Amino acid sequence: MKSDTDYKLELKEIREALEVAEGLRFKKGLSETDKVDLEKASIALRKKERALVEKIGSEVAAQIKASSENLQELAKKVRARTTKLSKTAKWAETLNKLV
């Protein structure tokens, strides 16, 4: 798994390249083949950008799911301890009434 800074850097590079390709694509005086090549480059860069964003989203979702499992386990432990403390409190109350 890449770090956040790696993803940010890669995404920044893709977006900068896309900006350059789009800027050149609409310049006057380019031949039709150059325009087509730049358009293909733009499309390829957009696809790469979407794939990277999708990958980042998948990893974030996996991290959220993993942390949610930890939270569910913690909640289960808290409920068990609360139940145990509640029983202890009831027992102490019963002893108080008897004495």
ABEGO torsion letter per residue (X at the ends): XBBAAAAAAAAAAAAAAAAAAAAAAABBGBBAAAAAAAAAAAAAAAAAAAAAAAAAAAAAAAAAAAAAAAAAAAAAAAAAAAAAAAAAAAAAAAAAAAX
